[in-house]
């Protein structure tokens, strides 16, 4: 019986170690566009799932996408390269304050469409 308990305990510890993930949930109540004025954002939130294998996904209003993750002791950064060639960058500091920057260029919309969202994250 002791062998089974040891085996089960080992499996639980192994599972938690190998499949650990960190989820950052970020709410962005403030927004700024190319007009450089801060406005209230409408219910904009993002979640970032960071896996132990150093891969990450961004989960937003339009689904999920893989992102590059760069972790440092006092910050974490996520970079999304969209299918249209645009770059979205999210930075989270050690106090869990965050900025999400969209670097969008669209020939249909007249060129550069910059925007930034400012908010706070929690780790779940």
C-alpha positions in Angstrom: 0.0 0.0 0.0 2.8 2.4 0.8 4.3 1.8 -2.7 1.0 2.9 -4.3 0.8 6.0 -2.1 4.4 6.9 -3.0 3.7 6.3 -6.7 0.6 8.4 -6.7 2.3 11.2 -4.7 5.2 11.1 -7.2 2.8 11.4 -10.1 1.0 14.4 -8.6 4.3 16.2 -7.9 5.5 15.4 -11.4 2.3 16.6 -13.0 2.3 19.9 -11.1 6.0 20.5 -12.0 5.7 19.6 -15.7 2.4 21.3 -16.5 2.6 24.4 -14.4 1.2 27.5 -16.1 0.9 31.2 -15.1 -2.1 33.2 -16.2 -2.0 37.0 -16.3 -5.4 38.6 -16.5 -5.2 42.3 -17.5 -7.9 44.9 -17.5 -7.3 48.1 -19.5 -9.7 50.9 -18.5 -7.8 53.7 -20.3 -6.9 54.2 -24.0 -4.9 56.6 -26.1 -4.9 56.9 -29.9 -2.9 59.0 -32.3 -4.8 62.1 -31.0 -2.7 61.7 -27.8 -5.5 62.0 -25.3 -6.4 59.5 -22.7 -9.9 58.1 -22.9 -12.0 55.4 -21.2 -11.7 52.1 -23.0 -14.8 49.9 -23.3 -14.3 46.6 -21.4 -10.9 45.7 -22.9 -9.1 42.9 -21.3 -6.4 40.4 -22.3 -5.1 37.2 -20.7 -1.6 35.8 -21.2 -1.0 32.1 -20.5 2.7 31.4 -19.8 3.9 27.8 -19.8 6.9 26.3 -18.2 8.4 25.5 -21.6 8.7 29.3 -22.2 5.8 29.4 -24.7 2.8 31.7 -24.2 -0.6 32.5 -25.7 -2.6 35.7 -25.6 -6.3 35.2 -25.1 -8.5 38.2 -26.1 -11.9 39.2 -27.5 -11.2 37.6 -30.9 -9.7 34.3 -29.7 -6.2 33.1 -28.8 -2.8 33.6 -30.5 0.7 32.5 -29.8 3.0 35.2 -28.5 6.7 35.6 -27.8 7.4 36.0 -24.2 10.4 37.7 -22.6 10.7 37.4 -18.8 13.0 39.4 -16.6 13.1 39.7 -12.8 11.2 43.0 -12.8 9.0 42.7 -15.9 7.5 40.4 -18.5 6.9 41.3 -22.2 4.7 39.7 -24.8 5.0 40.3 -28.5 2.3 39.2 -31.0 3.0 39.2 -34.7 -0.4 39.3 -36.5 -1.3 37.6 -39.7 -1.3 41.0 -41.4 2.2 41.8 -40.3 1.4 44.2 -37.5 3.0 44.0 -34.1 1.2 44.2 -30.7 3.4 44.6 -27.6 2.3 44.2 -24.0 4.6 45.0 -21.0 3.8 44.2 -17.4 6.0 45.6 -14.6 6.7 44.0 -11.2 3.7 45.9 -9.7 1.5 44.3 -12.4 0.8 47.6 -14.1 0.6 47.1 -17.9 0.6 48.8 -21.2 -0.7 47.2 -24.4 0.5 48.9 -27.6 -0.9 48.2 -31.0 1.4 49.1 -33.9 -1.0 48.8 -36.8 -0.4 49.9 -40.4 -3.3 49.6 -42.8 -3.4 50.8 -46.4 -7.2 50.5 -46.3 -7.5 52.8 -43.2 -5.0 55.4 -44.3 -1.7 54.2 -42.9 -0.6 54.2 -39.3 -3.1 53.4 -36.6 -1.3 53.6 -33.3 -3.0 52.9 -30.0 -2.1 52.1 -26.4 -4.2 50.7 -23.5 -3.2 51.2 -19.9 -4.2 49.0 -17.0 -3.5 46.5 -14.3 -3.0 42.7 -14.2 -3.5 40.0 -11.7 -1.8 36.6 -11.6 -4.1 33.6 -11.4 
